[in-house]
Amino acid sequence: MTRAFGLIVVGDEILSGKRADKHMPKVIELLAARGLELAWAEYVGDVPTRITAALERAFASGDIVFSTGGIGATPDDHTRQCAAKALRVPLALHPEAELLIRERMQDTAREQGTAYEANRPDNIHRLNMGVFPQGATIIRNPYNKIPGFSVGHVHFVPGFPVMAWPMIESVLDTQYTELFARGLAVEKSVIVYGAMEAALTPLMEAVEHAHPGIKVFSLPSVDHAVHGRHIELGVKGPADRIESAYAALIEGLHGFKAKLGPELVR
């Protein structure tokens, strides 16, 4: 079976509308470029119990999951602690993460023309960004060296897109290349005018039944700028199975005497 990919976006700012989520469209794009697709996504506010529950589901799923946000060291960052709780393991300062964070602090001191004081309280506090669930491995951050971390197939990155997206790409390109282009899905659909979804449902079910591995989808619209009220009806699945399934769908639509518009291929 092709491995499923999931996404968890953590942050009150997303749910309150202060910031629009950019992660899901980008993750869809990154996966699609590699012949993969996102199976599910979940949004969670900065509530530890909810984050822990979401991560428990992620770890139990066996899916490849990316979690964005909440891995900093401020009071509203809970993801690291919740990951440890979900796994029922202690938190520990990761040795490689500590080195990278100290490198970043030294870089910052040089940029500011000040001396690096390793034991200054704020610098000690910054090391909390490298406190991960026991057994975690790091994800390098090319933007500022402050790493994310992975536990199994669940991968934790910052909420900042400029950091998160290269880190997600790196994980994909170093750990999951054997999955690339497997199960590559193609869509082929047609605009259908003057038909009702309920009437078309038996045809959709028949096409799926006769063509294993194919999904039939229906996207109705009531006020499309070009096509007005219509249904986009199509099939999605492996490229070598699409044509026969699509032909069966079109043949069935002719039986309904439905008016067909343009075809769409993605």
C-alpha positions as CSV (number, residue, x, y, z in Angstrom):
1,M,0.0,0.0,0.0
2,T,1.1,3.6,-0.6
3,R,1.9,5.3,2.6
4,A,-0.5,8.1,3.6
5,F,0.6,11.6,4.4
6,G,-0.9,13.8,7.0
7,L,-0.5,17.4,8.3
8,I,-1.1,18.9,11.7
9,V,-1.1,22.7,11.9
10,V,-0.7,24.1,15.4
11,G,-1.5,27.6,16.5
12,D,-4.2,29.8,17.9
13,E,-3.3,32.4,15.3
14,I,-4.6,30.2,12.5
15,L,-7.9,29.4,14.2
16,S,-8.5,33.0,15.3
17,G,-7.9,34.3,11.7
18,K,-5.0,36.5,12.7
19,R,-2.9,34.5,10.2
20,A,-4.0,32.5,7.2
21,D,-2.6,29.0,7.0
22,K,-0.1,28.7,4.2
23,H,1.2,25.3,5.1
24,M,-1.5,23.0,3.7
25,P,-1.3,24.4,0.1
26,K,2.5,24.2,0.2
27,V,2.6,20.7,1.6
28,I,0.1,19.6,-1.1
29,E,2.4,21.2,-3.7
30,L,5.6,19.6,-2.3
31,L,3.9,16.2,-2.2
32,A,2.4,16.5,-5.7
33,A,5.8,17.4,-7.2
34,R,7.0,14.0,-6.0
35,G,3.9,12.1,-7.1
36,L,2.4,12.0,-3.7
37,E,-0.7,13.4,-2.1
38,L,-2.0,14.7,1.2
39,A,-4.5,12.3,2.8
40,W,-5.6,14.4,5.8
41,A,-5.0,17.6,7.7
42,E,-5.9,18.8,11.2
43,Y,-5.8,22.2,12.8
44,V,-5.2,22.5,16.5
45,G,-5.1,25.5,18.8
46,D,-2.5,26.1,21.5
47,V,-4.3,23.8,23.9
48,P,-2.0,21.0,25.3
49,T,-4.8,18.4,25.7
50,R,-5.9,18.9,22.1
51,I,-2.3,18.9,20.8
52,T,-1.5,15.7,22.7
53,A,-4.7,14.0,21.4
54,A,-3.9,14.9,17.9
55,L,-0.3,13.6,18.2
56,E,-1.5,10.4,19.8
57,R,-3.6,9.8,16.7
58,A,-0.7,10.7,14.5
59,F,1.7,8.3,16.1
60,A,-0.9,5.5,16.2
61,S,-1.9,6.0,12.5
62,G,1.3,4.7,11.0
63,D,1.1,7.6,8.5
64,I,3.9,10.0,7.6
65,V,2.9,13.2,9.4
66,F,4.3,16.7,9.4
67,S,3.4,18.9,12.4
68,T,4.0,22.7,12.1
69,G,4.2,25.2,14.9
70,G,4.5,25.2,18.7
71,I,8.1,23.9,19.0
72,G,9.6,27.1,20.3
73,A,10.4,27.9,24.0
74,T,7.7,30.5,24.8
75,P,4.8,29.9,27.2
76,D,2.4,29.3,24.3
77,D,4.6,26.6,22.7
78,H,3.4,23.2,23.8
79,T,4.2,20.8,20.9
80,R,7.4,19.4,22.2
81,Q,6.0,18.6,25.6
82,C,2.8,17.2,24.1
83,A,4.8,15.0,21.8
84,A,6.6,13.5,24.7
85,K,3.3,13.0,26.6
86,A,1.7,11.4,23.6
87,L,4.7,9.0,23.4
88,R,4.9,8.5,27.2
89,V,8.6,9.3,27.2
90,P,10.6,12.0,29.0
91,L,12.0,15.1,27.4
92,A,15.7,15.5,27.1
93,L,18.1,18.1,25.6
94,H,19.3,16.6,22.3
95,P,23.1,16.8,22.1
96,E,23.3,17.7,18.4
97,A,20.4,20.2,18.9
98,E,22.3,21.9,21.7
99,L,25.4,22.3,19.5
100,L,23.4,23.8,16.7
101,I,21.5,26.2,19.0
102,R,24.8,27.3,20.6
103,E,26.2,27.9,17.1
104,R,23.2,30.1,16.4
105,M,23.7,32.1,19.6
106,Q,27.4,32.6,18.7
107,D,26.5,33.7,15.2
108,T,24.0,36.2,16.6
109,A,26.5,37.6,19.1
110,R,29.1,38.1,16.3
111,E,26.4,39.8,14.1
112,Q,25.6,42.1,17.0
113,G,29.2,42.8,17.9
114,T,28.8,41.4,21.4
115,A,30.5,38.7,23.4
116,Y,28.8,35.3,23.6
117,E,28.0,34.4,27.2
118,A,27.1,30.7,27.3
119,N,25.7,30.8,30.8
120,R,23.7,34.0,30.5
121,P,20.1,33.1,31.6
122,D,18.4,34.0,28.3
123,N,21.0,31.8,26.4
124,I,20.3,28.9,28.8
125,H,16.6,29.3,28.2
126,R,17.1,29.2,24.4
127,L,18.5,25.6,24.8
128,N,14.9,24.6,25.6
129,M,14.3,24.7,21.9
130,G,16.5,21.6,21.7
131,V,14.6,19.7,24.4
132,F,12.9,16.9,22.5
133,P,11.1,13.6,23.4
134,Q,13.7,11.0,24.3
135,G,14.8,9.1,21.1
136,A,14.0,11.9,18.7
137,T,16.3,12.7,15.7
138,I,16.8,16.2,14.5
139,I,15.7,18.0,11.3
140,R,18.2,20.6,10.3
141,N,17.0,24.1,9.8
142,P,18.9,25.8,6.9
143,Y,17.4,29.2,7.8
144,N,18.8,29.8,11.4
145,K,20.1,26.4,12.5
146,I,17.4,25.9,15.2
147,P,16.4,22.3,14.5
148,G,13.1,20.5,14.4
149,F,12.8,16.9,15.3
150,S,11.4,13.6,14.2
151,V,10.0,10.6,16.1
152,G,9.4,7.7,13.8
153,H,7.4,9.0,10.9
154,V,6.1,12.1,12.6
155,H,8.1,15.2,11.9
156,F,8.0,18.5,13.8
157,V,9.0,21.8,12.2
158,P,8.5,25.5,13.1
159,G,5.4,27.4,12.2
160,F,7.4,29.9,10.1
161,P,7.1,28.9,6.4
162,V,10.6,30.2,5.5
163,M,11.9,27.5,7.9
164,A,9.2,24.8,7.7
165,W,9.0,24.3,4.0
166,P,12.8,23.6,3.3
167,M,12.8,21.3,6.3
168,I,9.8,19.3,5.0
169,E,11.4,19.1,1.6
170,S,14.6,17.8,3.2
171,V,12.6,15.1,5.1
172,L,10.8,14.0,1.9
173,D,14.0,13.9,-0.1
174,T,16.1,12.0,2.4
175,Q,13.7,9.6,3.9
176,Y,10.9,8.9,1.4
177,T,12.3,8.8,-2.1
178,E,11.2,5.2,-2.5
179,L,7.6,6.4,-2.4
180,F,8.0,9.0,-5.1
181,A,5.7,8.7,-8.0
182,R,4.2,5.5,-6.7
183,G,0.4,5.6,-7.0
184,L,0.7,8.8,-9.0
185,A,-2.8,10.0,-9.3
186,V,-4.3,11.5,-12.5
187,E,-7.7,13.2,-12.7
188,K,-9.9,13.4,-15.7
189,S,-13.3,15.0,-15.5
190,V,-16.1,16.6,-17.5
191,I,-18.5,19.5,-16.9
192,V,-22.1,18.2,-16.7
193,Y,-25.1,20.5,-17.1
194,G,-28.6,19.9,-16.0
195,A,-28.1,16.8,-13.8
196,M,-28.6,16.1,-10.1
197,E,-25.9,14.4,-8.0
198,A,-28.5,12.0,-6.5
199,A,-29.4,10.8,-10.0
200,L,-25.8,10.2,-10.9
201,T,-24.8,8.4,-7.7
202,P,-25.6,4.9,-9.0
203,L,-23.4,5.5,-12.1
204,M,-20.6,6.7,-9.8
205,E,-20.8,3.7,-7.6
206,A,-20.9,1.4,-10.7
207,V,-17.7,2.9,-12.2
208,E,-15.9,2.6,-8.9
209,H,-17.0,-1.0,-8.5
210,A,-15.9,-2.0,-12.0
211,H,-12.6,-0.2,-11.8
212,P,-10.7,-1.0,-8.6
213,G,-8.3,1.7,-7.5
214,I,-10.3,4.4,-9.1
215,K,-12.2,7.1,-7.2
216,V,-15.1,8.9,-8.8
217,F,-15.7,12.5,-7.6
218,S,-18.4,15.0,-8.0
219,L,-18.0,18.7,-7.5
220,P,-21.2,20.7,-7.8
221,S,-21.3,24.4,-8.4
222,V,-24.3,26.7,-8.4
223,D,-22.8,30.0,-9.5
224,H,-19.6,29.4,-11.5
225,A,-18.5,32.4,-13.4
226,V,-18.1,30.5,-16.7
227,H,-20.3,27.4,-16.4
228,G,-23.1,28.5,-14.1
229,R,-24.9,25.7,-12.3
230,H,-23.1,22.4,-13.1
231,I,-21.4,19.4,-11.8
232,E,-17.7,18.5,-12.5
233,L,-17.8,14.7,-12.6
234,G,-14.6,12.8,-12.9
235,V,-12.3,9.9,-12.0
236,K,-9.0,9.9,-10.2
237,G,-6.4,7.2,-9.9
238,P,-3.4,5.6,-11.5
239,A,-2.6,6.9,-15.0
240,D,-2.9,3.4,-16.5
241,R,-6.4,2.9,-15.3
242,I,-7.9,6.3,-15.9
243,E,-8.9,6.0,-19.6
244,S,-11.1,2.9,-19.2
245,A,-12.8,4.3,-16.1
246,Y,-13.4,7.6,-17.8
247,A,-14.8,6.0,-20.9
248,A,-17.2,4.1,-18.7
249,L,-18.3,7.3,-16.9
250,I,-18.9,9.1,-20.2
251,E,-20.9,6.1,-21.6
252,G,-23.0,6.2,-18.5
253,L,-23.6,9.9,-18.8
254,H,-24.9,9.5,-22.3
255,G,-27.5,7.2,-20.9
256,F,-28.8,10.1,-18.8
257,K,-28.9,12.3,-21.9
258,A,-26.9,14.8,-19.9
259,K,-25.4,17.8,-21.6
260,L,-21.7,17.7,-21.4
261,G,-19.2,20.6,-21.4
262,P,-15.5,20.7,-21.6
263,E,-13.2,18.0,-20.3
264,L,-10.5,18.6,-17.7
265,V,-7.3,16.7,-17.1
266,R,-5.0,17.3,-14.1
